[in-house]
């Protein structure tokens, strides 16, 4: 018998309803999801809504792009690597010029569970972009034609990745120390060709140009392997220790350097163990490894 809210139920019908509720209740589970994942869902849905209403979604789109940029720096994490294609695609203008709701849903599913890997110091920026997205939507024409992805930061990143053979950029990518002339060349590119010094400081604060370039272009794998070559064989270290060194190599290739040694206490390093425990029988080699890490960082900061 079909149920209707307008009917008065008999005791028999109510009992039958209770039985049905007991049957389907196990199928309905409470949503106990990661908070960052739910916030990312909300961000994607904000863009969906703007798309359906033909409104501007520049700010939420930029927030999604920034999230993808942060994830792209976590390429040593297997779950992130598995979604490399989606992460790279989201950062392109071409994607946002033609993306529809179904494609956005694919992005949501692919990335929502990866946000927990983003460094905590970056998350406050993510939260700020989340809170009042709907209040910021303005009727300024079609959203995909109005998003502003070609800002100073995007120009810098595009230029550096497209000109890695230029001498100053090549040196930084290959762990070579810069000269004063190299630094002047980078300053001219950053402060004259791509924008102004004020724009640079607005985006990157007081970060030295040489250090910023290294972080963006990363470190050449050959240069990284050469720096740690002493530790990549099993003559001095055991298999687990060699794996640890290879994780360090992967990290500096993707991020240019280890700027803060507390990174070594996070994943993927933490799963192998801490340095004092992992190298308790090889502390001399552990200190030498830390020296190489510092030298790689130094070569991005000190000018010859």
Secondary structure, 3 states (H helix, E strand, C coil): CCCCCCCCCCHHHHHHHHHHHHHHHCCCCCCCCCHHHHHHHHHHHHHHHHHHCCCCCHHHHHHHHHHHHHHHCCCCCHHHHHCHHHHHHHCCHHHHHHCCHHHHHHHHHHHHHHHHHCCHHHHHHHHHHHCCHHHHCCCCCCHHHCCCCCCHHHHHHHHHHHCCCCHHHHHHHCCCCECHHHHHHHHHHHHHHCCCHHHHHHHHCCCCHHHHHHHHHCCCHHHHHHHCHHHCCCCCCCHHHHHHHHHHHHHHHHHCCCCCHHHHHCCCCCCCCCHHHHCCCCHHHHHHHHHHHHHHHHCCCCEC
